[in-house]
Amino acid sequence: MEAHFDAVPPAPPALPEPPVPAGPWPPSQSPMFEHRFVFDGRANEYFRIWIVNLALTLLSLGIFSAWAKVRSERYFYGSTRLAGVPFEYTAKPLPILKGRIIAVGLFSAYVVAGQYSLYMQLGLALLIAMLTPWLIVRGAAFRARYSSWRGLNFRFIPDYGEAYIRFLLLGLPLILSLGLLYPWVKGKQKAFIVENHRFGGSWFKFLLGPGQFYPPYLIAWGVLSAWMFVFSMLMFGVIMASGSVRSGEAPAGLLVFGMTAFMYLGYFVVLAFLAASIANLIYNHIDIDGRRLRSTLKGQRLLWIYAGNTIAILGSAGLLIPWAKIRLAQYRADCLCLLAADDFNDMLAERAIGVDATAAEVDGLFDIDIGL
């Protein structure tokens, strides 16, 4: 979950739809019922929120961005329902604003240091790297603390020692293996994020070993390598046919543009299928006290949405960003459900503890990947 606002009226209460049995189940086992996630946000509603947020953020020189973030997050949370009950985002803008000021100050110092001293910039980069595990833990704790459903808060239990092992120390064998350990390291990091979450008094369990992340990544690497090999052969054929090799006057501009476009096209296609595969792999192996998530994202459909959203945003000079975000959120919710044998009434609340927003804003600014 990312950052999260106030002008949106609360969603009206809705009666939960009767759960759908997901069986068949053995007589000795309680039947599991399918509770589907529903996203009922609308592009025209969110556009009004988005355009006001954008205007006020520009007029306030960025100060309103914290309020804009809360308003947007509250809309998306409130438009997402499970068993007829909407999620809630309860963070306040002022802590987010403080976190953003610190994050922007740190980033500005990093940029300015590069103009005066390479060593100073490297020192700041090292400092940010050393802070990364702490930022990940605190950012995850902030997002969980201010996310709730049925009046119960999510929580993320800090474990800084394990965070430094998985997000910093494992970087050394990753480098020494020339990237071959990347899926394994990624699996260890995802397991850390999942297993330290809880909802109410229920712990999250991750029923997946880090080695099981290899198949989707190996397929993605293989497809991308084949893609670039085919492209190289095609470009070599074009050069040979045009006589550019003999004359030594290769059409540099055309080749550079073609290679860049083809490379990004291949990356775009592989990214969509990999994103769907990894998301399904993670969600389908999460257990919450016997309740299981099920994700059915399709790479082809996700690719179509990514492509359509990109074209729409570029063609509209950004005005269709709200439509693109609603469209993606709708598909993700449609592909996610919770399998449970109960009505969630036995879930107990835990005492809520406030969490500072600074880390959440810093990791967002430096694009640290902590999402599920």
N, C-alpha and C positions, 0 to 999 in steps of 0.2 A: 504494500500500500504506500502511496506517496503522500505528499502534503495535502492539506484539506482546509464554509463560510456562513450570511446571516439574513439575507433578504428573502430567503425562500420559505414560504409558509410550510408548517409541518404537514406531512402527508396524512390524509384522513385514514382512520383505522379501517382495516379490511379484514373480513372474516377469512381465516385460512381455508384453502381448498382441501377437501378430503384427500389424504395421501393415497398414492397408487401403489399397490403391492408390487414389489420387484422380484417376487419368487420365481419358480416354485422352490420351497424350502422343505427339508426333511421334517417329519412330525416332531422329532426331538428338539428342533431348533426353532426359536422364535422367528416369525416371518419379518422380513425387512421391508420397509415401505420407502417409496421414492418421493423425496421432497425436492422439487425442482426450484432452482433459483430463477427469479423473474425480474427483468429490468424493464420498467415502464416509463423511462425518461423519454422525452420528445425533443427533437432538434429545435423546433421553434421556441419552446420554453427555455431550453438551455442557451439558445442564441441571445435572448434578452439578458440573461445573467452574464454571459460572456462579453457582450459588447459594452455593457455598463462597467464591468470589471476592467476591460481594456482601456476605456476612456478615462476612468478615474485613476487607474494606475499611471497612465501617461501624464495626466494633469497634476498628479501628486509627486511626480518624479520617482515613482516606484514605491512610495510609502504605503499606498493602498493595496499593494500586492498581497500583503498578509491577509487582509480582509477578503480580497478576491479569492485567495486560495481556500479559505474557510467556506465561503459561499458556494464555490464550485464543488468542493468535497461533500458538503452537506446535501447538495442536490443529487450527486451520484450515489451517495450512501442511501439517502432517503428514497431513491428510485429503485433500489435493489432490494428485493423481498425474498424471504425464505419462509415457507409455510404461511404465507400471507402477511408476515411481519417484516417491516422495513428495518434496515440497518441504520445506525446513527453515528454521526461524527461529532464529537463534543469538544474539540480543541478550541481554544480562544485565540483571536488574532494577535494580541500583544506579545505573548511568548514567541510566536512565529516570527513577528517583526524583529524582535531582539535577536533571534537566531539568524535571521537573514542579514542583519547588519554585521554580525560577527563573521558570517560566511563570506559576504562581499568584501569585508575588510581583509580577511585572510587571502582571498583570491586576488584582490588588488595589490596586496603586498608582494605576492608571488610574481605578478606581471611586472610591476615596477622594478622589482629586484633584478629582473632580467635585463633591464636597460642600463644597470650600473655595474652589476657583478654577477658573473656566471656562477661563482662559488656561493654567493648569497642565495641565488635562485635554487641551486642544487640543495642547499641547506634547508630551505623552506619546503622543497619537494620531499626531502627525507623526513622532515617533521610531519608533513601531511601523511606520508606513508606509515610512519610510526603511530600516528593517531587513528589510522583507518579502522583497525579492529574496535577501538573504543567508540568511534563514530557509528559503526555498524550496530553495535549493541545498543547504544543510546538512541539511535534513530529508530530501530525496530521497537524499542520499548515505548517511545513516544507514540508511534503510529498505533501500536496495540492498545496502549492505555486509553486513547481517545477514540477507539472504535468499539461499538457495542451492538448487541442484538437482544431483544426481549428484556432490556434493562440490565443485562449482564455484560461486563467489560471483558475484552480480551486482555491478556497480559503477556509480556515477554520477560522471562527470568534472566537477568544478567549473569554471564559467566565469562569474565574478561580473560581469564587464563586460557580457556579453550578457544575463545575468539582469536587470541594472538597466535595460537598454534595453527588454526585452520585458515586464517586470512592473512597471515604474515609469514610464519615459519615454513609453511608448506610451499611458499613461493620459491624456496631454494631448490628442493628436488624437482619442482616444475621447470625451473630454468635449466637445471642440469640434464633433464630428460629431453630438452629441446621441444617442450610442449606436449610430449606424449602422455604425460600424467595429467593433462588438463581435465579430461572427463572425471577422473578419479578425485582430483582436488575439488572440482565443482560439486561432485556428489557429497563429499564431506562437508562442504560449506552449506549446501542446501539442507542437509540433515541437521546441522547445527541450528539453522534458522527455524526449521519446522519443530524440532524437538524441544526448543526452549519456549515455545508458545503454549499458552493454555487459554481456555475459554471458561469463565466461571471457575469451578474447581476441577475441570477436566483437562488432563494433559494431552498434548498432541504426540502421537507416535509416528515415526517414519519407518515404514516396512520395506525399505529398499537399501541394498548395499551400494557403495560408491562405484563398484565395478560394473553395475548395471546401467551406468550412464554412457558406457562406451559405444554400444550399438548405434544410437542415433547420431552421435558425433562422428563415428567412423564412416557412416553412410554419407553424412553431410560433407566430410572432407573428401571422400571418394568422388562424389558427384561434382563438387567444385573443381577438383583436380582434372577430372575428365572434361569439364566445361572449358577450362583454360587450355587444355591440350588441343581440343578441337578448334578453338579460336586461333591458337598459334598456327596450326596447320592451314587454316583458311587464310590468315593474313600472309603467311609465307607464299601461298599459292597466288594471292593477289599481287604481291611484290614481283614474283617471278614472271607472271603474265604481263605485267606492265613494263617489264624490262628495267625496273628501278634498281634491281640488284646489280645489273651490268653497268648501268650508267652512274650508280652511286648517288642518285637523286631520289631517295625514297620520299614519298608524300608524307612528310613528318606530321603535319597538322592533322591530316585525315587519319593517319595511323594512330596517333595519340588519342584523338577523339573516339575513334572506333574501339580501341582497346579499353579505354576508360568506361565507355558506355556498356560494352559487352561484359566487362568485369563486374560492374555494379549490377547489371541485370542478373547475372548468375548469382551474385551474393544475395540479391533481393529474393530470388526464387528459393534458394537454399535456406535463407533466414526464416521465411514463412513456414516451410515444412519442419525445420528444426524447432522453431518456437512452439508449434502445435505438438510435436512429439515430446519435447521436454516438459511442457505444461501437463500433458496427459500422464507422463511418467511420474511426475511429482504428486499431482492431486490424487491419482488413483492408488497411491500407496500411503495416504495419510489416514490414520485411525484416531478417533476422538472418543475414547471410552466405549469402543465397540461400534461407533458410528463411522461410516466410511464415505469419503467423497468419491464421485465418479465424474471424470471429464472426458468429453468426446469431441474435442476440437479436430477439425480436418485441415490438413495443410493446404489443399487446393482451395477450399473456401476462404481460409485466412489469407492466402495469396491474393485472391480476387478482391477481398476487402482492403488489404494494404494497397494494392494497385489503384483501385477506385478512389480510395481516400487521398492518395498522393496526387493523382490527376486532378481531383476536385479541388484540393487545397491550392495547388499551383495555378489552376485555371481561374480560380476566384480571388486570387491575390490574398488568400488566407481567410476569406469570409466564410468558407464552408468548414472551418476547423470544428465548430460545434457539431455539425452534422456528422463529420468523420468520427469524432469521439463517441457520440451516441451510437452510431452504427457498430463500432467495435465493441462497446460495452454490451450492447444488445446481443451480439453473437456469443460473446464469452459467457454471459449469463445463461443463454439458451443451451449451452453445452455443458453446464455444470449442475449437478444435483447431489443431494445428501441422502444416503441410505441409512435408515435408523429403524429400530424396532419399538421406539417409544415416542412420546409427544414432547420430550425435552423438559418436562416439569420437574424432574429430579435434579436438574442442574442448579448448583448453588453458587451464589455470588461470593467473590472475595473482596477484601477491603481494597479500595482503589488508592493508589499512591501517585502523586503528581510527578510528572517527568518533564525535564527541561527540553525545549524544542531546538536548541542550538545544533545538536548533532544531526537531527533530521534535516535541517536546512543546509548544513555543510556537506553532508553526503549527497544531498540532492544537487548542489551546485557543482561538485566535483564528479558527479555521475558514478557514484559507487553503487555497484549492483548488490542489493540486499533483498530484492523482491523474490517472492515464490515463483 
